[in-house]
Amino acid sequence: MSNENISIKLHVWRQTSRSDAGGFQDYSSYAKDISTHASFLEMLDVVNERLSADGERPIAFDHDCREGICGMCGVMINGLPHGHRKLTTTCQLHMREFNDGQEVWVEPFRADAFGVIRDLMVDRTAFDTIVQAGGYVSVRTGSAPDANEMPIPKKIADEAFDAATCIGCGACVAACPNASASLFLSAKLAHLNLLPQGQPERYKRNREMVAAHDDAGFGGCTNHKECEAACPKGISANFIARMNRETLKAVLTGKDGDLV
């Protein structure tokens, strides 16, 4: 084994279906001589190639862009969503972050709203139902304005952009002891509600997206802020406080935003 390769004691959660109880299996013999330049998902690729060569079923896991953009990847690594490195998605976590011979436990995100499909894959369509409830602008806002034609204070523009960086990976849900999606929800609300185009539907959006969140089975926020610590994009929990204020206003307003 070269100095740029390591071997780890790998334990992976295997579950054939939603109804299967599932459990950890030891794949240490398949996780030997792994390049430290490989990402965590590339390590799983190597393990899967070796499993396939032995006639074993490969480990199922979510992935797509592998550039930390799409939000598809996401597993619990030693009890932490995306692993121990801050502001890093699973696909961007490299094996050089681990020590030779280190024990590594990999399991899916845990939440009632995120049912396990197979192994490390979870069903995150509950996020889609939240966005479908109001995470868009449907009123006519006219054609696209020229740059700088619509004045937006830089502070507001920056805050809206910070909220829009949410990739919907679900790490916030997995980290929260209540399995709340409040950070995801508040980011989706803020990036629209802060901008002029989002104002006409602002109150309706808050009411309906918050209701969709609760209906999907996510828990409530109790300010542990584990979501903020786990978020690979560094989204602030301050957005949750903003959402709570906006929701209070929303339930006190009528259809057009007038107090009832």
C-alpha positions in Angstrom: 0.0 0.0 0.0 1.4 3.4 -1.0 1.5 6.4 1.3 -1.3 7.9 -0.8 -3.6 4.9 -0.1 -5.4 3.9 3.1 -7.6 1.1 4.3 -10.6 1.7 6.6 -12.8 -0.5 8.7 -16.0 0.2 6.8 -19.5 -0.6 8.2 -22.4 0.2 5.9 -26.2 0.1 6.5 -27.9 -2.4 4.2 -31.6 -2.5 3.8 -33.3 -4.1 0.8 -36.6 -2.3 1.0 -38.8 0.0 3.2 -40.2 -3.0 5.0 -36.9 -4.6 5.7 -35.5 -4.1 9.2 -32.0 -3.5 7.8 -28.6 -3.5 9.7 -24.9 -2.8 9.4 -22.6 -5.0 7.5 -18.8 -5.0 7.7 -17.1 -4.3 4.4 -13.6 -3.7 5.7 -12.1 -6.3 3.4 -13.5 -4.3 0.4 -12.3 -0.9 1.6 -8.5 -1.6 1.4 -5.9 0.3 -0.5 -8.2 3.3 -1.3 -6.6 6.4 -2.8 -6.6 9.4 -0.5 -7.4 11.5 -3.5 -10.7 9.7 -4.0 -13.9 11.3 -2.7 -16.1 9.4 -0.3 -18.5 8.4 -3.1 -15.6 7.3 -5.2 -14.5 5.1 -2.3 -18.0 3.5 -2.4 -17.7 3.1 -6.1 -14.5 1.1 -5.6 -16.2 -1.0 -2.9 -19.1 -1.6 -5.2 -16.8 -2.8 -8.0 -15.2 -5.3 -5.7 -18.6 -6.4 -4.4 -19.8 -6.9 -8.0 -16.7 -8.9 -8.9 -17.6 -11.2 -6.0 -21.2 -11.6 -7.1 -22.5 -9.5 -4.2 -25.2 -6.8 -4.5 -23.7 -3.3 -4.7 -24.4 -0.7 -2.1 -27.2 1.7 -3.2 -26.6 5.4 -2.6 -27.8 8.7 -4.1 -25.6 10.8 -6.3 -25.6 13.0 -9.3 -23.3 16.0 -10.0 -20.6 15.0 -7.5 -19.7 18.7 -7.4 -21.5 19.7 -4.2 -24.2 21.5 -6.2 -27.2 19.2 -6.8 -28.0 18.1 -3.2 -28.6 14.4 -4.2 -25.8 12.9 -2.1 -26.0 12.7 1.6 -25.3 10.0 4.2 -24.5 9.8 7.9 -20.8 9.3 8.3 -19.9 8.4 11.9 -23.1 9.9 13.1 -22.8 13.2 11.2 -24.6 14.3 8.0 -22.1 14.5 5.2 -19.3 13.6 7.7 -17.1 15.7 10.0 -15.8 18.3 7.6 -17.7 21.6 7.7 -19.3 23.1 4.7 -18.7 19.9 2.7 -21.1 17.6 0.9 -20.6 13.8 0.9 -19.4 13.9 -2.7 -16.8 16.5 -1.9 -15.5 14.8 1.2 -12.1 13.1 0.4 -10.5 10.1 1.9 -7.5 12.1 3.0 -9.8 13.3 5.8 -9.7 9.8 7.3 -6.9 8.0 9.0 -5.5 4.6 7.9 -7.3 1.9 9.8 -10.1 4.3 11.0 -13.5 2.8 11.7 -16.2 4.4 9.5 -19.9 3.8 10.0 -22.2 4.8 7.1 -26.0 5.0 7.3 -28.9 6.8 5.6 -30.4 10.1 6.8 -32.8 9.3 9.6 -36.3 10.9 9.6 -39.9 9.7 9.5 -40.4 12.0 6.4 -37.4 10.4 4.7 -38.3 6.8 4.2 -35.4 4.5 3.3 -35.7 3.2 -0.3 -32.7 0.9 -0.2 -29.4 0.9 1.7 -28.3 4.5 1.8 -31.0 5.9 -0.4 -33.9 7.8 1.1 -37.1 9.2 -0.3 -36.9 13.0 -0.1 -40.0 13.8 -2.1 -41.4 15.4 1.0 -39.2 18.4 0.1 -40.9 18.5 -3.3 -44.3 18.7 -1.7 -43.1 21.7 0.3 -41.8 23.6 -2.8 -45.0 22.6 -4.7 -47.1 24.3 -2.0 -45.6 27.7 -2.8 -41.9 27.8 -3.6 -42.4 29.7 -6.8 -43.8 33.0 -8.2 -47.0 32.4 -10.2 -48.3 36.0 -10.5 -47.5 38.0 -13.6 -44.4 40.0 -13.0 -43.8 41.2 -16.5 -40.9 40.5 -18.8 -37.4 40.2 -17.5 -36.2 43.7 -16.4 -32.9 45.0 -17.5 -30.0 44.8 -15.0 -30.3 47.3 -12.2 -33.7 48.5 -13.4 -35.3 47.2 -10.2 -33.4 48.7 -7.2 -32.8 46.1 -4.5 -30.6 47.1 -1.5 -27.4 45.1 -1.5 -28.1 43.8 2.0 -31.4 42.4 0.9 -30.0 41.0 -2.3 -27.1 39.3 -0.4 -29.5 37.8 2.1 -31.8 36.4 -0.6 -28.8 34.9 -2.4 -27.6 33.3 0.8 -31.0 31.7 1.2 -31.1 30.6 -2.4 -27.8 28.6 -2.0 -29.8 25.8 -0.3 -29.4 22.6 -2.3 -32.1 20.6 -0.6 -29.8 17.8 0.5 -31.7 17.1 3.8 -28.7 17.3 6.1 -30.6 19.8 8.3 -33.4 17.2 8.8 -30.9 14.4 9.6 -29.0 16.6 12.1 -32.1 17.9 13.9 -33.2 15.9 17.0 -36.8 16.6 15.9 -36.2 15.8 12.3 -37.4 19.3 11.4 -37.0 20.8 7.9 -37.3 24.3 9.2 -33.9 25.4 7.8 -34.8 24.1 4.3 -38.3 25.6 4.5 -37.1 29.0 5.8 -34.4 29.3 3.1 -36.9 28.5 0.4 -39.3 31.1 1.8 -36.7 33.8 2.3 -35.1 33.8 -1.1 -38.6 34.6 -2.6 -40.1 36.7 0.1 -37.1 39.0 0.3 -37.3 40.0 -3.4 -39.9 42.3 -5.0 -41.2 39.6 -7.3 -42.2 37.5 -4.3 -44.2 40.1 -2.5 -47.7 39.5 -4.0 -47.8 35.9 -2.8 -45.7 36.4 0.4 -48.4 35.7 3.0 -50.1 32.9 1.1 -46.7 31.3 0.4 -45.8 31.3 4.1 -49.1 29.8 5.2 -49.2 27.0 2.6 -45.5 26.0 2.7 -45.5 25.8 6.5 -48.6 23.7 6.4 -47.1 21.4 3.8 -44.0 21.0 6.0 -46.1 19.9 9.0 -48.3 17.7 6.8 -45.2 15.9 5.5 -44.3 14.7 9.0 -41.4 16.9 9.8 -40.9 17.9 13.4 -40.9 21.4 14.8 -37.8 23.6 15.5 -36.6 23.9 19.1 -33.5 26.0 18.4 -30.9 23.3 18.7 -29.2 24.8 15.6 -27.7 21.4 14.6 -29.2 22.2 11.2 -26.9 25.2 10.8 -23.9 23.2 11.9 -24.6 20.4 9.4 -25.6 22.5 6.4 -23.0 22.1 3.7 -23.8 25.6 2.4 -23.6 27.4 5.7 -27.2 28.7 5.7 -27.9 30.6 8.9 -30.6 29.5 11.4 -31.6 33.2 11.4 -33.8 32.4 8.5 -35.9 30.2 10.8 -36.5 33.2 13.1 -37.4 35.3 10.0 -39.8 32.5 8.9 -41.5 32.4 12.3 -42.1 36.2 12.3 -43.4 36.0 8.8 -45.7 33.1 9.6 -47.2 34.9 12.5 -48.0 37.8 10.2 -49.3 35.4 7.6 -51.8 33.8 9.9 -53.1 37.2 11.0 -53.6 38.5 7.4 -56.2 37.9 4.8 -55.8 36.8 1.2 -54.3 40.1 0.1 -52.2 40.8 3.2 -54.7 43.0 5.0 -55.0 42.4 8.8 -58.2 40.4 9.7 
